[in-house]
Amino acid sequence: MFGWLNDQVLRMVWLNDLVGQGVAAIGLDPASRLGGSVQFFVYDVMKIFILLAVLIFGISYVQSHFPPERTRALLGGRSGLGAITLAALLGTLTPFCSCSSIPLFIGFTAAGLPLAVTFAFLISSPLVDLASVILLASIFNWSIALAYVAVGLVVAILGGWVIGRLGMEDQVAAFVRAAPVTGDAATMTRGARLAYARDQVVEIVHRVWPYVLIGVGIGAAIHNWVPAEVVGALLGQDKWWSVPVAVLLGIPMYADIFGTLPIAEALVGKGVGLGTVLAFMMAVTALSLPSLILLRRVIKMRLLVTFTGVVTLGILVIGVIFNGISDWFI
Amino acid sequence: MIIKILGSGCRKCVALAENAKAAAAAAGKEAEIVKVTDLAEIAGYGVMSTPGLVVDEEVVSTGRVLTPDEIARLI
């Protein structure tokens, strides 16, 4: 029963069948290359947008209970591994937009939160996003989605902990600590929360649709046109360089996780290791050139390099481990 | 009246600035719209989620693109 629900509601097998019939109706054979590409593209685009709209609405409603001011208050006065873990967990719940990460960093630091706690939050917030986890479950399965959450949190907690241990509190731009600290955010009514959730759906769909179309396009091309031997020779699980290459390709890229999922799906279908694919997705979402350039304006170079290095290393290790144990998941 | 939009120039900030302009025009008020993009200055208002809306040096909203109607009620 659970399997059936998962297939029909999350994976939308019915939609794939329907699109397959539609493709056949216009005279294309879904088993052929062209028909298969068209079916993959139409089905994936429809599925991702349906799931996005429903998920973002529900998740934004939950997230409206956790504005950054509340998160900061919850974390205030705490330190140590417990606080770092709490920060990583709250990072998955607090609404996040990459253009807000700098004011958030300033707000946390000005309130006296340790760098370890702030960075644990800043790493987990884009990396482990509730909507992307459910999309992962839809494209792959629940054990992969839960494993992704677990390793994402581990990267955030370890990253924050290491940065805290290195004693870099002096690596913050002077104006950051001088910023004023405001009180708790105003409580919202239910109507305001629903309006907020609706606005988030419009805003996020508006922001990510080009990435989704490009991602699904690339995914469809890989799915039906690139031979598995070519992909395997470049990124196969037996190649030691597959994870580092995936991470190096992913870091400068700025894309939404919703755009990378269809590419990940197609690559796994061609025999690329699960660890390689997860490492690529994590590198794309956790580190990007534009956000690093912004971050440089509030922290000094040594801390920026440490942050990038710690996160990159964490993702590499996780990729290699996942490739080693991927038989448990697929 | 001076209305400031706090934000590093993302799409949301542009939308909020446009709505603020529309709200001021609809209310028939003389308002100067100022976009604040400097991080230090944004931090100076204690705002943690952008875009922020500041009316006559008072932060009235953060993290949301308010509709012209909502802004009209604030000004």
Interface residues (C-beta under 8 A of the other chain):
Chain A: P67 P68 E69 R72 P95 C97 C99 S100 I102 P103 L104 I106 G107 A110 F175 V176 A179 P180 V181 T182 A185 Y196 D199 E203 H206 R207 L294 R297 V298
Chain B: G7 S8 C10 R11 K12 C13 L39 A40 I42 A43 G44 Y45 G46 V47 M48 S49 T50 V59 T62 G63 R64 V65
